[in-house]
């Protein structure tokens, strides 16, 4: 993918995150803009680093590493980064991730359907099991920490 396409995608994602943060969590777009720019900057740097560094890690790994570095206690910009990014609700970017994931697999529906009805049952069972497993873990942890 060319860098212009990445930048356009980041702009669309930033606008989507800002809109989701505004609609879902009533945070003014201008208040969340610095955090959005920081997150998109980290993502753009991760794309560039993945092209330069000879390690074949996924871009998300580079995003995580760079994010950890700019938020670590020895980083001089740590306070500003954490303060700006804290204004973005965690689920606002997930809205865009879900939308991009849905778009990316939309052209593979036919190959999924060729797998047959058994694959649909397996998919439903996996999603259900994941949901109930996550709920069980959350219940245990919240009970152990006396949060509920």
C-alpha positions in Angstrom: 0.0 0.0 0.0 1.3 3.4 -0.9 2.0 6.0 1.8 -0.7 8.4 0.4 -3.3 5.6 0.8 -2.1 5.1 4.4 -2.4 8.8 5.2 -5.9 8.9 3.6 -6.9 5.9 5.7 -5.5 7.5 8.8 -7.5 10.7 8.2 -10.7 8.7 7.7 -9.9 6.7 10.8 -9.2 9.9 12.8 -12.4 11.5 11.7 -14.3 8.3 12.6 -12.7 8.1 16.0 -13.5 11.7 16.7 -17.1 11.2 15.6 -17.5 8.0 17.7 -16.0 9.8 20.7 -18.3 12.7 20.2 -21.5 10.8 19.6 -20.9 7.9 22.0 -19.1 9.7 24.8 -20.0 13.4 24.4 -16.4 14.5 24.1 -15.9 17.6 21.9 -14.0 16.9 18.7 -11.5 19.7 19.4 -10.8 18.2 22.9 -10.1 14.8 21.5 -8.1 16.0 18.5 -4.7 16.1 20.2 -5.1 12.5 21.4 -6.3 11.4 17.9 -3.3 13.0 16.3 -1.0 11.3 18.8 -2.5 7.9 18.1 -2.4 8.4 14.4 1.1 9.7 14.6 2.2 6.5 16.5 0.4 4.5 13.8 2.1 6.3 11.0 5.5 6.0 12.6 4.8 2.2 13.0 4.1 1.9 9.3 7.3 3.6 8.5 9.4 1.6 11.0 7.9 -1.7 9.6 9.3 -0.8 6.2 12.7 0.2 7.5 13.5 -2.4 10.2 14.4 -5.8 8.8 12.4 -7.7 11.5 9.2 -9.0 10.0 6.9 -8.0 12.8 3.3 -7.0 12.1 2.6 -3.2 12.2 0.5 -3.6 15.3 3.6 -4.9 17.2 5.5 -1.8 16.2 2.5 0.4 17.2 2.5 -1.3 20.6 6.2 -0.8 21.1 6.2 2.8 20.0 3.1 3.5 22.2 4.8 1.9 25.2 8.0 4.0 24.5 6.1 7.3 24.4 4.2 6.5 27.5 7.0 5.0 29.6 8.1 6.9 32.7 11.5 7.9 31.3 9.9 9.6 28.2 9.9 13.4 28.4 6.6 13.7 26.6 4.9 11.1 28.7 2.5 13.4 30.6 1.3 15.2 27.6 0.7 12.0 25.6 -1.2 10.3 28.5 -3.3 13.4 29.2 -4.2 13.9 25.5 -5.0 10.2 24.8 -7.0 9.8 28.0 -9.7 12.1 26.4 -10.4 9.4 23.9 -12.6 6.6 25.1 -11.1 3.2 24.4 -14.1 1.9 22.6 -14.2 4.9 20.1 -11.2 3.5 18.0 -12.8 0.0 18.2 -15.7 1.2 16.2 -13.4 2.0 13.4 -11.4 -1.2 13.8 -14.7 -3.2 13.5 -15.7 -1.3 10.4 -12.4 -1.8 8.7 -12.4 -5.5 9.6 -15.9 -5.9 8.2 -14.9 -4.1 5.0 -11.7 -6.2 4.6 -13.5 -9.6 4.8 -16.5 -8.6 2.7 -14.9 -9.9 -0.5 -14.2 -13.3 1.2 -17.9 -14.1 2.0 -18.2 -16.4 -1.0 -15.2 -18.5 0.0 -16.5 -18.7 3.5 -19.9 -19.9 2.3 -18.2 -22.6 0.2 -16.9 -24.2 3.4 -20.5 -25.2 4.2 -22.9 -25.0 7.0 -20.5 -26.8 9.4 -18.2 -23.7 9.4 -21.1 -21.5 10.4 -21.8 -23.7 13.4 -18.2 -23.7 14.4 -18.0 -19.9 14.0 -21.1 -19.5 16.2 -19.7 -21.8 18.8 -16.3 -20.1 18.9 -17.9 -16.6 19.3 -20.3 -17.9 22.0 -17.5 -19.7 23.8 -15.3 -16.6 23.6 -18.1 -14.4 25.0 -18.9 -16.7 27.9 -15.2 -17.4 28.6 -14.6 -13.6 28.8 -17.6 -13.1 31.0 -16.5 -15.8 33.4 -13.0 -14.4 33.6 -14.3 -10.9 34.2 -16.7 -12.2 36.9 -14.0 -14.0 38.7 -11.5 -11.1 38.6 -14.1 -8.5 39.6 -15.2 -10.7 42.4 -11.6 -11.3 43.6 -10.8 -7.6 43.6 -14.1 -6.8 45.4 -15.2 -4.5 42.5 -18.6 -6.2 42.5 
